[in-house]
């Protein structure tokens, strides 16, 4: 057996039956993607795909592998089963011979019964690392698993009373050490495991991963996971072992082995220092790239305040720590099948077009941008961007005196103090001039023309997912210039607290101040706003319309119950509807209806709907 292995997953799903062609580049493969993206279907589709590669068993472990225990641990109907935990059993002796086909923990516990050597290996780790002992026994033909705590009373208790995380660990370890298994397919190995247990399990998985042979328990391991703790990324080539799923109906994505982006020094550096937030981006469909921690803090504060649900929409904020690595990071994420959104300081445009060229170096994005550019009378986005940029640079060189006073007083001018060499004075001027265009009204004719062209160009950038902070850096948007600390992160934390404490009547001003950032967050979230007022309207109209009709005819008693609404005739002879539910977050109640009112109009007005 040699890598890469070309295999076919035959998928049977609610979307129909189809196949997916995959390539395994090593003995350990990770499948990642959001919920509902087809990871489990893909994993199950591989169960019959290895007959030509190994004569050993193929074992699939379900994410719900503790399911059989719940009949002893949970009240699944109205009866109390708190005493059933002591009676937990894991199948009968007849199941031993086909234990590798059992997809829940019972199959692995039968392995511990059938293979005393594997039991010893698992027990040793339980004793030394977790201070537990495990006992395997048969009771009236049924498999009984018991545990005890070392150093305590040593009294054994049923598996029905053991912690779920430890049970998951025992089951997976049993499968890992089983030398009769040549391929192990694990769905969500992290279930119920503490992060430290996940880290331990990943190390055991790495030790077990290898080409199957007759001399040890090495096996091919493919696992679908949602956990950053279960990902092993030591260098850029580690990404070749990932399969990215976005949707069951779409082909999964694998980075090509000859992808040049993996050899880029900046990308290698980024991958070498991957933190948790960076790994989380591997699970998202539309990662939002920002320059640094201050941007992350402010974006999260705005997202929370405005209830934008970035993560639920498949986005994840990813700090790149500077714009220099941004172009290659965009390329890398696209190799994974992701659609990155980018939010950068103004200098990412003022200093040159490297990021713009990289961002639009994608057929789908470029075609969209070219179509938008053509509506403005331009051939394509990149040539137009270069023309506008060149004209802007010429204006900075030839017409600096017309804008210098305003530019030098702009906060971004002082934020650009890192450019003090003679050759960089022009760069500093371009940065501050660009930002001044978007905050000043009284501009010379030449600069007004440049501003209008930049406005149109940037609006097309935004429609394609590239957002430039027109005021400069994120600090230029802060509501106050007074901070107790000069540290950028401390300032961003203080500003995030200001955002969080804003009263509801100040939200419109917040939207105006942070418009560039919020527009980016809205684009990245790409989901409709959760609006329970709109969701409840039809229910309210269907309930209150017949009552209002009878009220209009003079009736005062209606006898129409509801668990959501209450109603009655008030002392002004008006029909008054109140909200009874303590769960729904809807404003506008009580709603007052008079006999000649249009019910739909009044309800829409009260709920703030058009």
ABEGO torsion letter per residue (X at the ends): XBOBBBBBBBBBBAAEBBBBBBBBABABBBBBEBBGAGAAAAAAAAAAAAAAABABBBBBBBAAAAAAAAAAABBABABBAAAAAAABBAEBAAAAAAAAABABAAAAAAAAAABAAAAAAAAAAAAAAAGBBBBBBBBGGBBBBBBBBBGBAGBBBBAAABBAAAAAAAAAAAAAABAABABBBBBGAABGBBAAAAAAAAAAAAAABEBBBAABABBBBBBBBABAAABBBABAAAAAABBBBABAABBBBBBBAABAAAABAAAAAAAAABBAAAAAAAABABBBBBABAAAAAAAAAAAAAAGAGAAAAGBBBBBAGEAAAAAAAAAAAAAAGBBBBBBBBAAAAAAEAAAAAAAABBAAAAAAAAAAAAAAGBABAAAAAAAAAAAAAAAAAAAAAAAAAAAAABAAAAAAAABABAAAAAAAAAAAAAAAAAABABBBAAAAAAAAAAAAAAAAAAAAGBBBBAAEBAAAABABABBABABAAAAAAAAAAAAAABBAAAAAAAAAAAAAAAAAAAAAAGBBBBBAAAAAAAAAAAAAAAAAAAAAAGBABAGBBBAABBBEBBAAGBBBBBBABAABBBBGOBBBBBAABBAAAAAAAAAGBX
